[in-house]
Amino acid sequence: MVRLLVVDDSPDVRLALVTILENAGHDVVEAEDGDKVFDLAISETPNLVLLDVIMPRVNGLDALVTLKADTQTSPIPVIMVTAKSRPEDMAMARSLGAVEYITKPWTDGDVELRVDWALAADHEQKTR
């Protein structure tokens, strides 16, 4: 079973993402701030992280940098989930190591599609 880590400071967004992902058959672990991402990535060994950009204590971009700087967590694909939809925001996230970018509000099926794509791309890369 695929395990996903969902990190968002909004309980409503976390609930929506967890519901979508669990209905798609995934095991989901959740956190409410970027300060928990690294420890959960080590302890829960997720196959993918969905990470909000704007959070109060540690924002998603800083959490992404921390994940990508450690050899244990750097291989985990990260999808940023945010209301910031400017091209330069997307470019910044990708330059820091995010594999995909989902803007809020997302359309029906978008989260599942992007998660499936990122998991398939990661699997393909690891089997080369």
WOPEHU-V543306 format. One line per field, one symbol per residue. ss: DSSP state (H for helix, E for strand, L for the rest). phi: phi as a letter, one per 20 degrees, with the letter a starting at -180 (. if undefined). A space follows every 50 residues. Layout:
# WOPEHU-V543306
ss->???
phi->???
This chain:
# WOPEHU-V543306
ss->LLEEEEELLLHHHHHHHHHHHHHLLLEEEEELLHHHHHHHHHHHLLLEEE EELLLLLLLHHHHHHHHHHLLLLLLLEEEEEELLLLHHHHHHHHHLLLLE EEELLLLLLHHHHHHHHHHHHHHHHHLL
phi->.eddddcbfegffgfffffgfffeneecdcbdbffefffffffdkfeadd cfeecfecffffffgfffedffdffffcdecbefdfgffffffffepfeb bdeefeegnfffffffffffffffffef
